[in-house]
Amino acid sequence: MKSNSTAPSLFQDRRLAREHRTIAAMIHIYCQKKHGSRRRQLCSECQEMLEYATVRLEKCPFGGEKSTCANCAVHCYRPDMRQRVREIMRFAGPYMMFRHPYLSFMHLVVDSRRPAPELSATRKKA
């Protein structure tokens, strides 16, 4: 098992940093409950998922203006990884309410209501 590599300082944007903390928390809950990992550690499969999700967030074309990935017009995740993250979120979601109420609230109420920005508008700024 590898150690936790969540690093909020990776992201300059506060919203992306919070989204990273949210997905990391969900992966940790999933790994602990399904794979029996310790609280601060991940198995190699879950570590790979966290690293993949981190890279996808870093490369998001919308940056801090992004909606939740489920509402996005551009799907950055490979189909197999998208299915894995869905499974993780479905499993960990109910636990998040108790372990990370602020992150849960922000993800469910605030972020999911944010409309997906248009890709063309984002590319014009760059």
C-alpha positions in Angstrom: 0.0 0.0 0.0 1.2 3.5 -0.8 0.8 6.6 1.2 -1.8 9.3 0.6 -0.6 11.8 -2.0 -3.3 14.4 -1.7 -1.7 17.8 -2.2 -4.2 20.7 -2.3 -1.3 23.1 -3.1 -1.2 21.4 -6.6 -4.1 23.7 -7.6 -3.9 27.5 -7.7 -7.7 27.7 -8.0 -9.5 27.1 -4.7 -12.4 25.4 -6.4 -10.2 22.9 -8.1 -8.3 22.3 -4.9 -11.7 21.6 -3.1 -12.7 19.3 -6.0 -9.5 17.4 -5.6 -10.0 17.1 -1.8 -13.5 15.7 -2.5 -12.5 13.0 -5.0 -9.5 12.1 -2.8 -11.8 11.7 0.2 -14.2 9.5 -1.8 -11.4 7.3 -3.0 -10.0 7.0 0.5 -13.4 6.0 1.9 -13.9 3.5 -0.9 -10.5 2.0 -0.5 -10.8 1.7 3.3 -14.2 0.0 3.1 -13.8 -2.2 0.0 -10.1 -3.0 0.1 -9.4 -2.8 3.8 -6.7 -0.2 3.5 -5.7 2.0 6.5 -7.2 5.4 6.8 -4.2 7.3 5.4 -3.1 4.8 2.8 -4.4 3.5 -0.5 -4.0 0.2 -2.3 -2.2 0.4 -5.7 -5.5 0.3 -7.7 -7.0 3.2 -5.7 -3.7 5.2 -5.8 -3.7 4.8 -9.6 -7.3 6.2 -9.6 -6.3 9.2 -7.5 -3.3 10.0 -9.6 -5.5 9.7 -12.8 -8.2 12.0 -11.3 -5.5 14.5 -10.3 -4.1 14.6 -13.8 -7.6 15.0 -15.3 -8.3 17.9 -12.9 -5.0 19.6 -13.7 -5.7 19.3 -17.5 -9.4 20.4 -17.3 -9.9 22.9 -20.1 -12.4 24.8 -18.0 -10.2 25.3 -14.9 -12.0 26.9 -12.0 -15.1 27.6 -14.1 -15.8 23.9 -14.5 -19.0 22.2 -13.5 -19.1 18.7 -12.0 -17.7 16.2 -14.4 -21.2 14.6 -14.7 -22.6 17.8 -16.0 -19.7 18.6 -18.3 -19.9 18.6 -22.1 -16.3 17.3 -22.4 -15.6 13.9 -20.9 -11.9 13.8 -20.0 -11.9 10.4 -18.4 -11.3 7.2 -20.4 -14.5 5.1 -20.3 -13.1 2.5 -18.0 -11.9 5.1 -15.5 -15.1 7.0 -15.8 -17.0 3.8 -14.8 -14.6 3.3 -11.8 -15.1 6.8 -10.5 -18.8 6.4 -10.8 -18.6 3.2 -8.7 -16.4 5.0 -6.1 -18.8 8.0 -5.9 -21.9 5.8 -5.6 -20.3 3.8 -2.8 -18.6 6.7 -0.9 -21.3 9.3 -1.3 -23.4 8.3 1.7 -20.3 8.1 3.9 -19.2 11.6 2.8 -22.2 13.2 4.5 -20.8 12.1 7.9 -17.0 12.2 7.3 -16.8 15.3 5.2 -20.1 17.3 5.5 -18.7 20.5 4.0 -17.2 18.8 0.9 -20.5 16.8 0.5 -22.6 20.0 0.7 -20.4 21.9 -1.8 -20.3 18.9 -4.2 -24.0 18.1 -4.1 -25.6 21.5 -3.7 -23.2 24.1 -5.1 -21.1 22.4 -7.7 -23.8 20.2 -9.2 -25.9 23.3 -9.9 -23.2 25.1 -11.8 -23.8 25.0 -15.5 -21.1 23.6 -17.8 -19.3 26.4 -19.6 -18.9 26.3 -23.4 -15.6 24.9 -24.6 -15.3 27.5 -27.4 -15.6 30.4 -25.0 -12.8 28.9 -22.9 -10.5 28.3 -25.9 -10.9 31.9 -27.1 -9.5 33.2 -23.8 -6.4 31.1 -24.1 
